[in-house]
Amino acid sequence: MYIKRALEKRVLTANEQRRALIVTGPRQVGKTTLLKHLAEKERAYVTLDNPIERELAVHEPALFLARHKPPVIIDEIQYAPNLLSYIKMHVDQHQSTGDFWLTGSQKFHLMQGVSESLAGRIAVIEMYGLSQSEIDGVENVPFVCDHEEMIRRHKVRKPQSLSDMYERIFNGSMPEAYTGDFDRGAFYSDYVNTYLERDIRSLTQVANALDFLRFMTACAARTSEMVNFADLAKDVGITAPTAKQWLSVLVSSGIVTLIQPYFKNTLKRAIKSPNMYFMDTGLAVYLTRWDSPKTLEVSAMSGKIFETYVVSEILKSYHNAGKQPPVYYYRDTDGKEIDMILEYNGTVYPIEIKKTGNPGKDAIKHFDVLKNSGMIIGEGAVVCLYDNVLPLDKSNWIIPAWLI
């Protein structure tokens, strides 16, 4: 079963306007499925996961392109980055749009080659796992702190109970979880093994895959927390510089994202370390070994994984619209914290994320710190498990998490 993706329109528009396009993102998020679904019948397909095709692409790129003539989908282009310069020669010679549709699951090796070889010729589209709106079959709209928009959504969206939310968090956002029989344990076991064997060992300088797996697990246990390289290094038995390098690998792979702190010269006590979030809660839950949605929901990690889910959904709502998420967080040396801040049109919008069905005004007690930022403070939100859109006061509203 194919689930309609929010990126379909962007792919088709890029096909008409650019000579090539590339869809990047983590493994198994549906990049190939999306392109195959949109491809016209005459568009060929080849994957560089196939070792024979990969060998040809690496050592005989001209022959590879002669064999796989455009229009063509080339899957996992990161295995043959040298192919990009030959694609450049082709598109410069033929000047036609949409000849090459590419996918790649490792941005840290891939994007340098794309920017050097195909700058101005290629559309770059980031893809992540399924969003709530895609699963529910509704239009994707970037999340904004606007209670009128949330009330409109409330009228058309299907409510999610606490158990519904945690089942979705537990299963994660990979399309396979929603398109048929899903063996979660087998899926994520294969996912981690494939990531370690194909991407980490072959495409990075990581010498010990088991140490890297322990590092991934340590990061999963710290999702929604401020990055502390010394603690991560101590947990795994590596150096802090190695922990920093390995975290950059997870970020470039699209597995982890970093939310930068909101910092202004007028906010002198602000802490400058980023917060870390897994983009797929299913992977984070698998790595930290919770065996059911119920045990996860009552666990000590419950609040952190709920926050991770909300943050990832907000980020996906922007990525799916082709926009850079205007997202930050705030924490200072006095212990004051705001989980998320949106900044756009010269205004900041504070957001608190609470795993509760009955938030009080204490949830917004730190929003006033933004008065010292010199920015206009817009409507605030408390994203939680309540089932309706309600005001906390004249400036801040309760927003159900399933409306994001």
Disulfide bonds with the S-S distance in Angstrom:
none
